[in-house]
Amino acid sequence: MMKLPLTYEQKNALQKGVTLTLCAVLLIGCFLAAPMIASAIPASLAYYLTDEPPAELLAALRAEQTLSVQPEPAPTPPTVPSPPEAETPSVPEGAIDVFADSFCWYEEGETPTLDVLDGTNFGIDLQMYLQKEYPIATPDTDEPLVLIVHTHGSESYLPDGTDYYLPDEDFRSTDPTQTVIAVGEVIAESLNALGIKTIHDKTLHDTEDFNRAYSYTRKTIEAYLQAYPSILYIFDVHRDSIETASGICSKTYTTIDGTPTAQVMLVVGTNQNGASHPNWKTNLTVATHLQNRMHELYPTLARPLNLRADAFNQSLSQGALLVEIGSCGNTVTEAKNAARLFAWAFASLL
């Protein structure tokens, strides 16, 4: 058979067909040979040719990362310093503990009784004086009715929080915040707040000459009475001094409405020692009614009424009394608490 020569177009088409066939054969061969090629590649290089590194290499890398990269520690919160512990006041060497006791002549919860420490030979019966009509009428006036003085203005108390004293303590001070002057100020403020006009004299009558203190106080009282004839009551406010049989300083002590409080003693002077004081029984009547009112309002506040042979300047007014607030072992706050209750009882009496 005679071969006809191929045209140009036929040759070109034949070449393309052969080329496509060869490419297809090579592509299929590479695909079939891929697993054998991959198995021949070292494990250390395998992760360059795949999307996922080998499990062994991945585990090694993770272990290395765990060892070399540590999480940053959480920030430490700033340290807040603890408040300093309150220092317990040290008790000085040689300090003596105060003896605290109630100086009422009845027990707490019992009905208060009218008792008297009678330092005279008059043999009085307080119940008889309680039955008497109250001797002073309260006028309707804006003028002063009460004068508070201090014959022994330097009589002091223990500082708050102190229940001991030193052997050389004389319980005297010129600091008015620690003495009977501070207590008298509480009485004056309370009475003025209740509408009873009160004058408080803060003169220290006992620092120049202690033995003449009552004479100095008398002159002070007379000057006020001349300036204010309206004054009907004169309270000479003191602080008592009590010791046990062994010489330990004592304090009068009670609690009223849960508040630590000193106790109050009314002192009434007489003419037994020769003073000109013919109307002392009027003063005693006032004191008995006031004593009874303290019993009614604040049981355990009042100690027994004290009747004395000396006059204590009480002849200057029918309503003149010596008022002992607490004792040397009381703190100034305990005495102030008692002073406030005394003022309220007196105001209710009027």
C-alpha positions as CSV (number, residue, x, y, z in Angstrom):
1,M,0.0,0.0,0.0
2,M,1.3,3.3,-0.9
3,K,1.7,5.7,2.1
4,L,0.4,9.1,1.5
5,P,2.5,12.0,2.8
6,L,1.1,13.7,6.1
7,T,0.1,17.2,5.9
8,Y,1.4,19.8,8.2
9,E,-1.8,19.9,10.2
10,Q,-1.7,16.2,10.7
11,K,1.9,16.1,11.9
12,N,1.2,18.9,14.4
13,A,-1.8,17.1,15.8
14,L,0.1,13.8,16.1
15,Q,2.9,15.5,18.0
16,K,0.5,17.0,20.5
17,G,-1.2,13.7,21.1
18,V,2.1,11.9,21.8
19,T,3.2,14.7,24.2
20,L,-0.1,14.6,26.2
21,T,0.1,10.8,26.4
22,L,3.7,10.9,27.7
23,C,2.8,13.6,30.3
24,A,-0.2,11.5,31.5
25,V,2.0,8.4,31.8
26,L,4.6,10.3,33.9
27,L,2.0,11.9,36.2
28,I,0.4,8.5,36.9
29,G,3.8,7.0,37.5
30,C,4.8,9.8,40.0
31,F,1.5,9.4,41.9
32,L,2.0,5.6,42.1
33,A,5.6,6.0,43.3
34,A,4.9,8.7,45.9
35,P,4.5,6.3,48.9
36,M,7.8,4.6,48.1
37,I,9.5,8.0,47.9
38,A,8.0,9.2,51.2
39,S,9.0,6.1,53.1
40,A,12.6,6.7,51.9
41,I,12.7,10.3,53.3
42,P,14.3,10.6,56.9
43,A,11.8,11.3,59.7
44,S,13.7,14.4,60.7
45,L,12.9,15.9,57.2
46,A,9.5,14.5,56.8
47,Y,7.7,17.5,58.3
48,Y,9.1,19.8,55.5
49,L,7.0,17.8,53.0
50,T,3.8,17.2,55.0
51,D,1.3,19.4,56.7
52,E,1.7,17.6,60.1
53,P,5.1,16.7,61.6
54,P,5.7,13.1,62.7
55,A,4.2,12.1,66.0
56,E,7.6,11.4,67.6
57,L,9.1,14.8,66.5
58,L,6.0,16.6,67.6
59,A,6.2,14.9,71.0
60,A,9.9,15.8,71.3
61,L,9.2,19.4,70.4
62,R,6.4,19.7,72.9
63,A,8.6,18.3,75.7
64,E,11.3,20.7,74.8
65,Q,8.8,23.6,74.9
66,T,7.5,22.5,78.3
67,L,11.0,22.5,79.7
68,S,12.2,25.8,78.2
69,V,9.2,28.0,78.3
70,Q,7.7,28.5,81.7
71,P,4.5,30.5,82.3
72,E,5.1,33.9,83.8
73,P,4.2,33.9,87.6
74,A,1.1,35.7,88.6
75,P,1.9,39.2,89.9
76,T,2.3,39.3,93.7
77,P,-0.3,41.7,95.3
78,P,1.3,44.5,97.2
79,T,1.8,43.8,100.9
80,V,-0.4,45.7,103.2
81,P,1.3,46.3,106.5
82,S,-0.7,45.0,109.5
83,P,-1.7,47.7,111.9
84,P,0.6,47.8,114.9
85,E,-0.7,45.9,117.9
86,A,-2.0,48.2,120.7
87,E,0.7,48.4,123.3
88,T,-0.5,47.3,126.7
89,P,0.5,50.1,129.1
90,S,3.2,48.8,131.3
91,V,2.5,49.1,135.0
92,P,5.3,50.9,136.8
93,E,7.4,49.0,139.3
94,G,5.9,49.4,142.8
95,A,2.4,50.3,141.6
96,I,-0.4,49.6,144.0
97,D,-3.8,48.3,142.7
98,V,-6.9,50.3,143.6
99,F,-9.5,48.6,145.7
100,A,-13.0,49.1,144.2
101,D,-16.2,48.7,146.2
102,S,-19.8,50.0,146.5
103,F,-20.2,52.1,149.6
104,C,-24.0,51.9,149.7
105,W,-25.4,50.3,152.8
106,Y,-27.7,48.0,150.8
107,E,-27.1,45.5,148.0
108,E,-27.9,46.1,144.3
109,G,-31.5,45.1,143.6
110,E,-32.6,45.9,147.2
111,T,-34.8,48.9,148.0
112,P,-32.5,51.9,148.8
113,T,-32.7,53.0,152.4
114,L,-32.1,56.4,154.0
115,D,-29.0,55.9,156.0
116,V,-26.7,58.4,157.8
117,L,-23.1,58.4,158.9
118,D,-23.7,60.6,162.0
119,G,-20.6,62.3,163.2
120,T,-22.5,64.3,165.8
121,N,-24.3,63.6,169.0
122,F,-27.7,64.8,167.7
123,G,-29.1,61.3,167.0
124,I,-31.2,62.3,163.9
125,D,-33.9,60.4,162.1
126,L,-33.8,61.0,158.4
127,Q,-37.3,59.7,157.9
128,M,-38.5,62.6,160.0
129,Y,-36.7,65.1,157.8
130,L,-38.1,63.4,154.7
131,Q,-41.6,64.0,155.9
132,K,-41.0,67.7,156.3
133,E,-42.1,70.0,153.5
134,Y,-39.3,70.9,151.1
135,P,-38.1,74.3,152.5
136,I,-37.0,76.2,149.4
137,A,-39.5,77.4,146.7
138,T,-38.1,77.7,143.2
139,P,-38.7,81.2,141.9
140,D,-39.6,81.9,138.2
141,T,-36.5,83.8,137.3
142,D,-33.7,84.0,134.8
143,E,-31.2,84.9,137.5
144,P,-28.7,82.4,138.8
145,L,-30.0,79.9,141.3
146,V,-27.0,77.7,141.9
147,L,-23.4,78.4,142.7
148,I,-20.7,75.7,142.5
149,V,-17.4,76.2,144.3
150,H,-14.4,74.1,145.3
151,T,-12.8,74.6,148.7
152,H,-10.3,71.9,147.7
153,G,-10.1,72.5,144.0
154,S,-6.8,70.6,143.5
155,E,-8.3,67.2,144.6
156,S,-7.6,65.0,141.6
157,Y,-8.7,61.6,140.2
158,L,-6.7,58.9,138.4
159,P,-6.4,59.2,134.6
160,D,-8.9,57.2,132.6
161,G,-7.9,53.5,132.1
162,T,-5.7,53.5,135.3
163,D,-6.5,51.2,138.2
164,Y,-3.3,51.6,140.1
165,Y,-1.2,54.4,141.8
166,L,2.3,54.9,143.0
167,P,3.2,55.0,146.7
168,D,4.2,58.7,146.4
169,E,0.9,59.7,144.8
170,D,-0.7,62.6,146.6
171,F,-3.9,62.8,144.5
172,R,-3.5,66.5,143.9
173,S,-3.2,68.4,140.7
174,T,-3.5,72.0,139.3
175,D,-4.7,70.6,135.9
176,P,-8.4,71.4,136.0
177,T,-9.2,68.5,133.5
178,Q,-8.1,66.0,136.1
179,T,-9.6,67.5,139.3
180,V,-13.0,68.2,141.0
181,I,-13.1,71.3,138.8
182,A,-13.8,69.1,135.8
183,V,-16.5,67.4,137.7
184,G,-18.1,70.7,138.8
185,E,-18.1,71.8,135.2
186,V,-20.2,68.8,134.3
187,I,-22.7,69.6,137.0
188,A,-22.9,73.3,135.8
189,E,-23.3,72.3,132.2
190,S,-26.0,69.8,133.0
191,L,-28.0,72.2,135.1
192,N,-27.7,75.1,132.7
193,A,-28.9,72.7,129.9
194,L,-31.9,71.9,132.0
195,G,-32.8,75.5,132.5
196,I,-31.4,76.0,136.0
197,K,-29.0,78.9,135.7
198,T,-25.8,77.9,137.4
199,I,-22.5,79.7,138.1
200,H,-19.3,77.7,138.4
201,D,-16.4,79.3,140.2
202,K,-13.1,77.5,139.4
203,T,-10.8,79.2,141.9
204,L,-8.2,77.0,143.6
205,H,-8.7,77.9,147.3
206,D,-6.4,75.3,148.6
207,T,-3.1,75.9,146.9
208,E,-2.0,79.0,148.7
209,D,-2.7,77.8,152.2
210,F,-4.6,74.5,152.6
211,N,-5.5,75.1,156.3
212,R,-7.3,78.4,155.4
213,A,-9.1,77.0,152.3
214,Y,-12.6,77.2,153.9
215,S,-11.9,80.8,154.9
216,Y,-10.9,81.7,151.3
217,T,-14.0,79.9,149.9
218,R,-16.3,81.8,152.3
219,K,-15.1,85.1,150.9
220,T,-15.7,83.8,147.4
221,I,-19.2,82.7,148.2
222,E,-20.1,86.0,150.0
223,A,-18.9,88.0,146.9
224,Y,-21.2,85.9,144.6
225,L,-24.2,86.3,147.0
226,Q,-23.7,90.0,147.0
227,A,-23.5,90.1,143.2
228,Y,-26.4,87.6,142.7
229,P,-28.9,87.6,145.6
230,S,-31.0,85.2,143.6
231,I,-28.6,82.3,144.4
232,L,-30.4,79.7,146.6
233,Y,-28.1,76.7,146.4
234,I,-24.4,76.4,147.0
235,F,-22.6,73.2,146.1
236,D,-19.1,72.8,147.4
237,V,-17.9,69.9,145.3
238,H,-15.1,67.7,146.7
239,R,-13.5,64.3,146.1
240,D,-13.4,61.9,149.0
241,S,-10.3,60.0,150.2
242,I,-10.9,56.4,151.3
243,E,-8.5,53.7,152.3
244,T,-8.8,50.1,153.3
245,A,-7.7,49.0,156.8
246,S,-4.3,48.1,155.3
247,G,-3.9,51.6,153.7
248,I,-4.9,50.7,150.1
249,C,-6.6,53.6,148.2
250,S,-10.2,52.7,147.5
251,K,-12.7,54.0,144.9
252,T,-16.4,54.1,145.2
253,Y,-17.8,52.1,142.3
254,T,-21.1,51.1,140.8
255,T,-22.7,50.6,137.4
256,I,-25.8,52.5,136.3
257,D,-27.4,51.6,133.0
258,G,-24.2,49.6,132.3
259,T,-22.0,52.7,132.8
260,P,-19.1,52.6,135.4
261,T,-19.9,55.3,137.8
262,A,-18.5,56.8,141.0
263,Q,-20.8,57.3,144.0
264,V,-22.0,60.5,145.6
265,M,-22.1,61.5,149.3
266,L,-23.9,64.5,150.6
267,V,-22.2,66.1,153.6
268,V,-24.3,68.3,156.0
269,G,-22.6,70.6,158.6
270,T,-23.9,71.5,162.0
271,N,-23.1,73.9,164.9
272,Q,-21.9,71.2,167.2
273,N,-18.3,72.5,167.1
274,G,-19.4,76.0,167.9
275,A,-20.0,77.6,164.5
276,S,-22.8,80.1,164.1
277,H,-25.2,77.8,162.2
278,P,-28.6,77.8,163.8
279,N,-30.6,76.7,160.7
280,W,-28.5,73.6,159.9
281,K,-31.7,71.4,160.1
282,T,-33.0,73.3,157.0
283,N,-29.9,72.2,155.1
284,L,-30.4,68.7,156.4
285,T,-34.0,68.7,155.1
286,V,-32.8,69.8,151.6
287,A,-30.1,67.1,151.7
288,T,-32.6,64.3,152.8
289,H,-35.0,65.1,150.0
290,L,-32.2,65.2,147.5
291,Q,-30.8,61.9,148.9
292,N,-34.2,60.3,148.5
293,R,-34.5,61.5,144.9
294,M,-31.2,60.0,144.0
295,H,-32.3,56.7,145.5
296,E,-35.5,56.8,143.4
297,L,-33.9,57.6,140.1
298,Y,-30.4,55.9,140.4
299,P,-30.2,53.2,143.1
300,T,-26.6,52.6,144.3
301,L,-25.6,56.2,143.2
302,A,-25.8,57.7,146.7
303,R,-23.7,56.7,149.7
304,P,-25.2,57.3,153.2
305,L,-25.7,60.9,154.0
306,N,-22.9,62.3,156.3
307,L,-23.7,64.6,159.2
308,R,-20.7,66.4,160.6
309,A,-19.9,68.6,163.6
310,D,-18.3,71.4,161.5
311,A,-20.4,73.9,159.5
312,F,-18.4,74.0,156.2
313,N,-19.8,77.5,155.3
314,Q,-23.3,76.1,155.0
315,S,-24.8,78.8,157.2
316,L,-24.5,81.1,154.1
317,S,-27.5,79.5,152.5
318,Q,-30.4,77.1,153.3
319,G,-29.5,75.1,150.2
320,A,-25.7,74.9,150.9
321,L,-24.3,71.4,150.7
322,L,-20.9,69.7,150.5
323,V,-21.0,67.1,147.7
324,E,-18.4,64.4,147.6
325,I,-18.1,62.9,144.1
326,G,-16.1,59.7,144.1
327,S,-12.9,59.0,145.8
328,C,-9.2,59.2,145.2
329,G,-9.2,55.8,143.4
330,N,-11.9,56.8,140.8
331,T,-11.0,57.9,137.3
332,V,-12.1,61.3,136.2
333,T,-14.7,59.9,133.8
334,E,-16.3,57.8,136.5
335,A,-16.6,60.9,138.6
336,K,-18.1,62.9,135.7
337,N,-20.7,60.2,135.1
338,A,-21.7,60.5,138.8
339,A,-21.8,64.3,138.6
340,R,-24.2,64.2,135.6
341,L,-26.6,61.9,137.4
342,F,-26.4,64.0,140.5
343,A,-27.3,67.1,138.5
344,W,-30.3,65.4,136.9
345,A,-31.6,64.2,140.2
346,F,-31.3,67.7,141.7
347,A,-33.1,69.2,138.7
348,S,-35.9,66.7,139.0
349,L,-36.3,67.7,142.7
350,L,-36.9,71.3,141.7
